[in-house]
Amino acid sequence: MLNLATKHNDPDLKLGWRERIGFGIASCGRGMMTGVLGSFIMIYMINVAFVDAAVISVLFAVSKLLDGLSDIVIGHIVDRTRSKMGKSRVWLLRMCIPTAVSMVLVFFVPQTFPSVLKYVYIFIVYNLVNTVFLTFMQVPYFSMVSLMTRNGEERGILGNVQQLFQSIGSILINALFIPLLTLFSDKADNPNTQAGFTGAVAVVAVFATVSTLITVAFTKERVRDDTDPQKKAAAIKPSAAIKALLRNKYWVMMFFAVFFTFLIMIFMSASGTNYALYVLEDYSKFGLLANSISISQLAVMLLTPLLMKKIGKSWMFTLGAGLMAVGFIAFNFCESSLPLIVICNIVKGCGLGMSSGMALGLVADSITYGKLKTGIDAVGIGNAGTSAAQKLGLGLGIAIFGGAMAWAGLDGVKAAQGIAQSEVVKATIRAFYNWIPMILSIILFVAFVATFRLERDLKDLQKDRKETP
């Protein structure tokens, strides 16, 4: 297959910007898909498919249990994969089209189905897209950071580029998805229709497929394990890899850091559409609210490679969590003014850009740290854990938010008729849009300031290995 990556095969040398950008482009398409699933799936289910928010929340929560198991299974498959393309790129090539098709099916709940059949259909297709196909895309994609290069600085840059392009995907969804709904909708006064969602999601699915194919063509896996395949399979069993990871304090911390970060992101995304629709009472304001976060996140990530060289990936992540906390705290005093809300969201976005841009590079370093400590190279399952943390954050966030909305009494039929929601519903939306993310970001900041010293300890281990005769 045509390969346009940086010409050299040395895993310790720097990569060219063509390959760095080529790697990141797939994350743009994935960011668009997760943006739609995060911000619009509950709106679709309640306002278009007319299903019960409480039941859907339970289905999504159960699905996350299956999703977590699939990450481990697929991580093990990636560890055992041997092809001319390497361990990971081959799976992106195989799974991009099935992922796109299943994504469209999630937003195509048959209107004529009785309620029970609707729930069965939703459970099946939601698990197809999340548990199977997105996992088969995400785990290999994250593993590529460890497989494209051994260079610590390059891993940091790749992680930042990945998050940068994911932010671009989010910005595109925030700005364009509601106009796409309006364009394809068969009702001039209502963008939230089946026709609107089918057309808009199909556009996103096609873009995600093309972006994935670009990444396959512009990247190369240089870090190869030359161990005999039979010895490799016998030496690294999933149970041994998982045990090694659970004993790796930095990998465990990164698992929870990624989980908390994506829980914060999904709470803001899922509640953001509702915040605009029911609190501000202007659906069109969603783009302004969301992009004040996403654009500032993107702007900061353009600068983070320079800052990373000065203070390191660990402190970049830590300071980002602190800046997020400042933005959430200030929001509590500024909610009466839309301009001040936007300013607070910009601060949150800057912090999110600093933290999320460093996450993949820190995960790759934590896996290297574990390999040096234990001799077990668990790149597939290690990155599967990161993928699981992301999806647990996204999926459980949706499930928790949906359950809270059902408890508060959100009524999709009433919303379709233009009837205002209760004050309890509005207060619950506010909690998920700001108060809960504020608490999570404070926890992240305090934990990392107190205990996270990965880069220092990794350098000490590498130095010890070199000095050992």
Stockholm file with secondary structure:
# STOCKHOLM 1.0

chainA/1-469         MLNLATKHNDPDLKLGWRERIGFGIASCGRGMMTGVLGSFIMIYMINVAFVDAAVISVLFAVSKLLDGLSDIVIGHIVDRTRSKMGKSRVWLLRMCIPTAVSMVLVFFVPQTFPSVLKYVYIFIVYNLVNTVFLTFMQVPYFSMVSLMTRNGEERGILGNVQQLFQSIGSILINALFIPLLTLFSDKADNPNTQAGFTGAVAVVAVFATVSTLITVAFTKERVRDDTDPQKKAAAIKPSAAIKALLRNKYWVMMFFAVFFTFLIMIFMSASGTNYALYVLEDYSKFGLLANSISISQLAVMLLTPLLMKKIGKSWMFTLGAGLMAVGFIAFNFCESSLPLIVICNIVKGCGLGMSSGMALGLVADSITYGKLKTGIDAVGIGNAGTSAAQKLGLGLGIAIFGGAMAWAGLDGVKAAQGIAQSEVVKATIRAFYNWIPMILSIILFVAFVATFRLERDLKDLQKDRKETP
#=GR chainA/1-469 SS CCCCSCSCCCTTSCCCHHHHHHHHHHHHHHHHHHHHHHHHHHHHHHHTSCCCHHHHHHHHHHHHHHHHHHHHHHHHHHHHCCCTTCSSHHHHHHHHHHHHHHHHHHTCCCTTSCHHHHHHHHHHHHHIIIIIIIHHHHHHHHHHHHHHCCCHHHHHHHHHHHHHHHHHHHHHHHHHHHHHHHHHCSCTTCSCSHHHHHHHHHHHHHHHHHHHHHHHHHCCCCCCCCSCHHHHHHHCCHHHHHHHHHTCHHHHHHHHHHHHHHHHHHHHHHHHHHIIIIISSCGGGHHHHHHHHHHHHHHHHHHHHHHHHHHHHHHHHHHHHHHHHHHHHHHTTTTTCHHHHHHHHHHHHHHHHHHHHHHHHHHHHHHHHHHHHHSCCCHHHHHHHHHHHHHHHHHHHHHHHHHHHHHHTCCHHHHHTTCCCCHHHHHHHHIIIIIHHHHHHHHHHHHHHHHCCHHHHHHHHHHHHHHCC
#=GC SS_cons         CCCCSCSCCCTTSCCCHHHHHHHHHHHHHHHHHHHHHHHHHHHHHHHTSCCCHHHHHHHHHHHHHHHHHHHHHHHHHHHHCCCTTCSSHHHHHHHHHHHHHHHHHHTCCCTTSCHHHHHHHHHHHHHIIIIIIIHHHHHHHHHHHHHHCCCHHHHHHHHHHHHHHHHHHHHHHHHHHHHHHHHHCSCTTCSCSHHHHHHHHHHHHHHHHHHHHHHHHHCCCCCCCCSCHHHHHHHCCHHHHHHHHHTCHHHHHHHHHHHHHHHHHHHHHHHHHHIIIIISSCGGGHHHHHHHHHHHHHHHHHHHHHHHHHHHHHHHHHHHHHHHHHHHHHHTTTTTCHHHHHHHHHHHHHHHHHHHHHHHHHHHHHHHHHHHHHSCCCHHHHHHHHHHHHHHHHHHHHHHHHHHHHHHTCCHHHHHTTCCCCHHHHHHHHIIIIIHHHHHHHHHHHHHHHHCCHHHHHHHHHHHHHHCC
//
